[in-house]
Amino acid sequence: MAKFLIKASYTNEGLQAIRAAGPTTRPKAVEELAASVGGKMEAFYFAFGDTDAYVIVDLPDNGAAAAIAGAVGSTNVVREYSTVVLMTPEEMEEALRRPVTYRPPGS
């Protein structure tokens, strides 16, 4: 399983729907969304500023994250949506230990 941070900003239509249904209904909906692709939601937070909601999910793979992004992005209730891959310190340590061959442009 892999962890992802989802950042979403709602349209006016989306905010009106949240107001009507109640903000406490969104975490349950996201739990069901994550479960539908074999994952689980770990955290859900509303925020103010450029991003309206931050969600951490544990999903089987990148394909599951892409499926969620496609489903959410195809609605009229979200104006901006992004997914960030999260790594544990141990995963980062492993990544930094991998040998890499790279030639920068112009070298």
Long-range contacts (C-beta under 8 A, 24 or more apart in sequence): 1-39, 1-58, 1-59, 1-60, 2-58, 2-59, 2-60, 2-61, 2-62, 2-65, 2-85, 2-86, 3-42, 3-56, 3-57, 3-58, 3-59, 3-85, 3-86, 3-87, 3-88, 4-56, 4-57, 4-59, 4-65, 4-83, 4-84, 4-85, 4-86, 5-54, 5-55, 5-56, 5-83, 5-84, 5-86, 6-53, 6-54, 6-55, 6-56, 6-57, 6-68, 6-81, 6-82, 6-83, 6-84, 7-51, 7-53, 7-54, 7-80, 7-81, 7-82, 7-83, 7-84, 8-51, 8-52, 8-53, 8-55, 8-72, 8-78, 8-80, 8-81, 9-50, 9-51, 9-52, 9-53, 9-78, 9-79, 9-80, 9-81, 10-52, 10-53, 10-77, 10-78, 10-79, 11-76, 11-77, 11-78, 11-79, 13-76, 13-77, 14-75, 14-76, 14-77, 14-78, 14-79, 15-52, 17-77, 26-53, 30-55, 30-57, 33-68, 33-71, 33-72, 34-58, 34-59, 34-68, 37-64, 37-67, 37-68, 38-64, 39-64, 50-80, 51-80, 56-86
